Amino acid sequence: MSKYAGFCEGVARAYDMIEKIAKDPSAKRPIFVLGSLVHNSDVVAKIESMGVKKISVENDLIKSLEKYPERIGTLVITAHGIGPEIYGWAKGRGTNIADTTCPKVIKVQKLAEIFSKKGRQIVIVGEKNHKEVRGIYEWAGEKAFFVETDEDLDGLGLDGGKKIAVISQTTQNRDFFKRVAEKLSEKYPNVEVIDTICQATHHRQAEIKKLAEECDVAVVIGSPESANSTRLWEIAKEINPKSYFIQRAEEIEREWFRECEKVAVTAGASTPGWVIDEVILRLRSMDES
């Protein structure tokens, strides 16, 4: 069993904050969360059971909010963070903001803002359609280049005569980030690389490499929408073909464990402890039967 599986500090903080807001009689109601607090359907369902409603976010965030039929008393910003525009919008509407943005994401947002004001060319290593990355891009004044794959490096169109700042989605694969940073540093003379991948992500990725190699089967628990969970499975699968990605215990198949002596279990940062416990119980019951 992984030492690092389950909620990271940022997600645990966000969940605790929303739980306190939901229980606080003085909180301005109704309370809405801007999208999914984390990419996990079990957590989303738990939050909805607290009376906190979810607002589905489309490409144009402000239009999504303005067409919403209900008045918004408190708007919860998720752990992934959001661009700067929403704060001014909420103030103008008399809507309270409950900001659960992970402090590590805030650090990347601030770096993007600072580099943008300095006129740097900003390279964001991450998935350009991911909520966290979109927010970072907006803090960069919507002036940044994205690198999501190795192929993206070829068509960046950077100006070699200007300074370049390289930052990352906090849940990015560290090996990929290092590879991108090395290639850019070799190609351009004025590159500043800031490793903004959080330590929790680094520990999980390093651990799953070791576990996937040592164990007969690896099980990764998480949502397909969760970037860090998917990445853990991709890393495990590259090392051990008998690596499986599940959301919950009922998805486990007995045939995965034929002639198996040792099973590795890990989970993404948005996977709650109760889901992990159910998976462990299921695996133990299979071993005993």
TAKAFEN-V235219 format. One record per residue. RES is the residue in one letter. BURIAL is I if it has 24 or more other C-alpha atoms within 12 Angstrom, else O. Layout:
BEGIN
RES,BURIAL ; RES,BURIAL
END
This chain:
BEGIN
M,I ; S,I ; K,O ; Y,I ; A,I ; G,I ; F,I ; C,I ; E,I ; G,I ; V,I ; A,I ; R,I ; A,I ; Y,I ; D,O ; M,I ; I,I ; E,I ; K,O ; I,I ; A,I ; K,O ; D,O ; P,O ; S,O ; A,I ; K,O ; R,I ; P,I ; I,I ; F,I ; V,I ; L,I ; G,I ; S,I ; L,I ; V,I ; H,I ; N,I ; S,I ; D,I ; V,I ; V,I ; A,O ; K,O ; I,I ; E,O ; S,O ; M,O ; G,O ; V,I ; K,I ; K,I ; I,I ; S,O ; V,O ; E,O ; N,O ; D,O ; L,I ; I,I ; K,O ; S,O ; L,I ; E,O ; K,O ; Y,O ; P,O ; E,O ; R,O ; I,I ; G,I ; T,I ; L,I ; V,I ; I,I ; T,I ; A,I ; H,I ; G,I ; I,I ; G,I ; P,I ; E,O ; I,I ; Y,I ; G,O ; W,O ; A,I ; K,O ; G,O ; R,O ; G,O ; T,I ; N,I ; I,I ; A,I ; D,I ; T,I ; T,I ; C,I ; P,I ; K,I ; V,I ; I,I ; K,I ; V,I ; Q,I ; K,I ; L,I ; A,I ; E,I ; I,O ; F,I ; S,I ; K,O ; K,O ; G,O ; R,I ; Q,I ; I,I ; V,I ; I,I ; V,I ; G,I ; E,I ; K,I ; N,O ; H,I ; K,I ; E,I ; V,I ; R,I ; G,I ; I,I ; Y,I ; E,I ; W,I ; A,I ; G,I ; E,I ; K,I ; A,I ; F,I ; F,I ; V,I ; E,I ; T,O ; D,O ; E,O ; D,O ; L,I ; D,O ; G,O ; L,I ; G,O ; L,I ; D,O ; G,O ; G,O ; K,O ; K,I ; I,I ; A,I ; V,I ; I,I ; S,I ; Q,I ; T,I ; T,I ; Q,I ; N,I ; R,I ; D,O ; F,I ; F,I ; K,O ; R,O ; V,I ; A,I ; E,O ; K,O ; L,I ; S,O ; E,O ; K,O ; Y,I ; P,O ; N,O ; V,I ; E,I ; V,I ; I,I ; D,I ; T,I ; I,I ; C,I ; Q,O ; A,I ; T,I ; H,I ; H,I ; R,I ; Q,I ; A,I ; E,I ; I,I ; K,I ; K,I ; L,I ; A,I ; E,I ; E,O ; C,I ; D,I ; V,I ; A,I ; V,I ; V,I ; I,I ; G,I ; S,I ; P,I ; E,I ; S,I ; A,I ; N,I ; S,I ; T,I ; R,I ; L,I ; W,I ; E,I ; I,I ; A,I ; K,I ; E,O ; I,O ; N,I ; P,O ; K,I ; S,I ; Y,I ; F,I ; I,I ; Q,I ; R,I ; A,I ; E,O ; E,O ; I,I ; E,O ; R,O ; E,O ; W,O ; F,I ; R,O ; E,O ; C,O ; E,O ; K,O ; V,I ; A,I ; V,I ; T,I ; A,I ; G,I ; A,I ; S,I ; T,I ; P,I ; G,I ; W,O ; V,I ; I,I ; D,O ; E,O ; V,I ; I,I ; L,O ; R,O ; L,I ; R,O ; S,O ; M,O ; D,O ; E,O ; S,O
END
